[in-house]
Amino acid sequence: MKKILTLILIAIITIGSIYALVIYIKMDGFPFAWILNFLLMLFVVFFTDALKSPLASSYFNEKGWEQKGKVYEHLGINFFRKLLVWVGWEKVIRKSSPIEKNTEALMNLYYRTKKSELDHVIILLIVLGFNVFVAFKFGLIKSLSLLILNILLNLYPIFLQRYNRPRIQRALNLSRRR
């Protein structure tokens, strides 16, 4: 019961915050797109943490069409990884979540890739809804900031998690054999 109330409270606060954002900041500009993405990141992380799901869905398994990450490499995932290092994101993440060389740490990292992907999928879909609304109400050009930020802040992080997870799985399998 406490878990359900927590999830409902997070959803209500999220909706209220987004409503305030829509009221006080013009929806057709970069500031709205930027704040919306980071506001959703904050609340979606709280929501999925409170959900405490084991994330056992087959959705998270590597698919044949992903060709062991080749699809993501063609889509520029290696450039995106370099971009994360360049802006300092990789350093921040590794400082707060260092990668250890043991099975338990690899299992935790494997789970975190699933959780991160779920977080970004939820945000991607919500921002996409706003993107479509802004495109119809204000025009395609005015919705570009939402689209570009959605690609950079959500779609590519999803690609990154799907690219990294099979590699972590292989390391985990090797670690378990030892």
Phi, psi and omega in degrees: 000318180297321180297316180295317178297321178298314180297318178296317179298317178298317179297317180295315179296321178298311180298318178298318180294318179293321177299314178298320179298316180296322181290318190263345180231133180301132184288345187262020181233170180298318180304319178298313182299316181296309182295318179303312180300313183286327175297314179294323177301316180300307185287325180292323176298315177299317183297310182289331173295316180291331180294323178051047180278145176287349178053054184264008182298147177292346176307323185281350179285151178295135180261155180300323182292344180285345173050049179055036176093355182298322179301315182290326176295320177294331179274002174093025182296327179292324174295318179297320178298318177295322178299318179297322177292316182299319181278354176093002182296318181299320180294318179297314182295316182291333177289318181277334180222076181293149179271119177260161184255062173218165186298316182298318179295321178294321177296319178296316179297319178300314178296318181297328177295322178294314181296317179297318178298315178300315178304311183291328177295315179299312181296316179305314182292319179295313180295325177299321175299314176297321180300313179296316179300312181296322179298318180286321184280319186246349181109158184298319182298318181292341181265359183298324180296321176297316182295311183296315179293325178296321178293312183288320187267346183230310184294311180293323173298327174296312177304317182298317179295319180290332177285319184281325188303314178298327178291319177294321178299317178296318177296321178296316178298318177296318181296321180291326179294329181280000000 
